[in-house]
Amino acid sequence: MPKTETGTPKMKPRPIVRLGIFLISHSLLVCVVCCTAGVLALLLLPLLAKNTYISENALMPGSASSMISNRDISEANRLASDLSGLNFEPQDAAALESRGILTKYMSDLGAEVSYHKFHHKPNQFHPLHFFSSPDSTSSVKNFSCSAHGLNTVGIIRAPRGDGKEAIVLVTPYKFGKRGATYKFGKSGAAETLSLSIAYTVFSLLSRVTWLAKDIIWFVADSQYGEYAPVEAWLRDYHLPVFTGLGTLNADTCIKIDDLYVFEQKSIAQRKISDGFRRAGTMAAALILKVADRNELLEDTLNIYAEASNGQMPNLDLINIVNYLAVHRQGLRVKVEKVLTLLDSRWLEILGEIFELLGKVARSLNPGWKFGISAADYIEGSATLASSLYYQALGIPTGPHGAFRDFQVDAITLEISPKVFPHNKARHNEFLLRGGRLVEGVIRSINNLLEKFHQSFFLYMLTSPSKFVSVGVYMIAFALLVAPLPLVAASLYADANQLDLGVKNTKSTPTATASDELDITFRSWKWLYAAREVFLIHVWGAAVLLLPYFICQIPNCSPTSSTVIWVFLSMLSLLILYLIGVSPSTHVSISQPEEKGEWAILKSATISVVFIGLLVMSVVNFAAAEIGALLLVPMCLMAQPLKLDMKVGKLRSFLRIICNVVLGFVAFPPAAFFVVKTIFEGFDSIDMGDFWNWMESLWAWNSATYIYIGMVHLPCWVLCIHILLHSC
């Protein structure tokens, strides 16, 4: 057994320690293998997608025959006809009368009807916007009567229920703002059709005996957008409200405008509840819309599921909608996809390669079900890219996002009807199919004894009937970030080994006290790197807060705001560099070796990138995945350009090119404009678009905004600092 210098037996390292030492010593090989495998795993996701299936047996979609009759269709047509007759009224009068008509129809069905007043809040940046939620009572302050909307709510109490659970049906409608004729191409017809479908279902549910959950029909006043009224109503639904309709903001609305008079008149005549009406805990919600566009071949159903910060509803909710739409109503179901990828040549080549590999695999063993057709791969990749993008963006794709913030599973159903000008039979058929679809979904949710929990909450769609689960798509991310701690440890070990050699050189009889002091400071030189990393991240936090002050500038266009933001960020970074980050600030303490200084800085930067990406993967995996694709190659490749220029070899020249390209692509504004150019063309580029994009992130409380400022941008600056290091 080998012994130490003192004669004691030398302990053999444990296997896990030996494995760690081996990986650290071969970190370059590990980087190449893991990064290549990570990108390949990402490209393989469309092939690894599985067919969707319904996990919760209690849902039983399609197990019962539809009960919607011609009577319900006739009543819905009569409602639409009454609303259409208001086209020639003045706008304000038409809005009042349309609410009255809708209220009358709800009341005639025996529903509990109430109004919900909300105030439109403009998007304004605030430093604490991400860490606090507005209070429901304070949110109405400082608003005038002219900036409010009025939602209409109808509730049907379940004959077999106890009032503890409810299903919500939402139909956005812009009261009195647009016409309501059925002639497509004229605005307003789509919203009227969505009201007709919802009323068809609501009319049926008011007289069935099998209903076990309360039904809430929420007609959202969408004059300020579709999201704002839903969010305001949900906030008041889950928070106590102690004021009725008649007293709400009465001191502000003392002018007795037409709307307030109408509210009081409606309360007196139709016995509308003067207060906020509630049902039970929301089991699920459906947002029903009819698209303004027409389909030439068949009726189409578009499903929107992405909520804030990458949240998704339970997959079973999408599964029952897809099953009923395809197998019961004969609708064509679609989800969003990146259309430009459908014509991508390189994606077509990849699809053909994977298709060929699949044929070879099946020829070797018929049981190997690897590979799909090139067309399916392209379409699956385009859908997966769309799902990844919208989840990473962190912005809801519809009003359903407001429900996910309250842990309620919800999706938006947008139906695009086939053209039926002046065809009453086709029109009635469309109402029947749409109504039966919603009825079937509500019947399935009504069967649940508990909330959705069986199926997946973390997934990405490659088609309406195929998905990639969290256990599969996490592999690509894990492979991309796996080399980071190994490279950080390798760089730190190499730097310490260099210092150890210097120490051995100086440990001679002629070594002076100053030499020993210098060696002592060398052992703590990682503090300088940690200090630089900390200061750059403080600067990143300051960059996040700059829009708060820029928004105070009156009449500032998005382009001007972008220029000011960039200028102030660069100015503050220059000042910070001169004060605290410049190497001259600690040159008097020690003069580290050339490689030691930038290597330890790179080690600290990679460690921060690793931690930041892991934390972001918990909050929003899609944003962490895209961030890893941009940051990891740049961090691993970063090396002072001066060193490569001294070598003058082809390999060094290629590394310089790679560093410059990666540095440009990883810069957030550059990445935004590159993606926008690829998807929309060079003519669509506008400097103010980046400000509008970032403004949308903070307006929707997207964690991606925090990630860009606190992780991505500071680490990009540190990598640029390493590239420009004065070796």
Buried (B, 14 or more C-beta within 10 A) or exposed (E): EEEEEEEEEEEEEEEEEEEBEEBBEEBEEBBEBBBEBBBEBBBBBBBBBEEBEBBBEEBEBBEEEBBBEEEBBBBBBEBBBBBBBBEEBEEBEBBBBBBBBBBBBBBEBEBBBBBBBBBBBEEEBBEEBEEEEEEBEEBBEEBEBEEBBBBBBBBBBBEEBEBEBBBBBBBBBBBBBBBBBBEBEBBBBBBBBBBBBBBBBBBBBBEBEEBBBBBBBBBBBBBBBBBBBBBBBBBBBBEEBEBBBEEBBEEBBEEEEEBBEBBEEBBEEBEBBBBBBBBBBBBBBBBBBBBBEBBEEEBBBBBBBBBBBBBBBBBBBBBBBBBBBBEBBEBBBBBBBBEEBBEBEEBBEBBBBBBEEBEEBBEEEEEEEBBBEBEBBBBBBBBBBBBBBBBBBBBBBBBBBBBBBBEBBBBBBBBBBBEBEEEEEBBBBBBBBBBBBBBBBBBBBBBBEEBBEBBBEBBBBBBBBBBBBEEBBBBBBBBBBBBBBBBBBBBBBBBBEBBEEBBEEBEEEEBEEEBEEBBEBBEEBBEBBBBBBBBBBBBBEBBBEBBBEBBEEEEBEBBBBBBBBBEBBEEBBEEBBEEBBEEEBBEEBBEBBBBBBBBBBBBBBBBBBBEBBBBBBEBBBBBBBBBBBBBBBBBBBBBBBBBBEEEEEEEBEEBBEEBEEBBEBBBBBEBBBEEBEEEEEEEEEBBBBBBEBBBBBBBBBBBBBBBBBBBBBBBBBBBBBBBEBEB
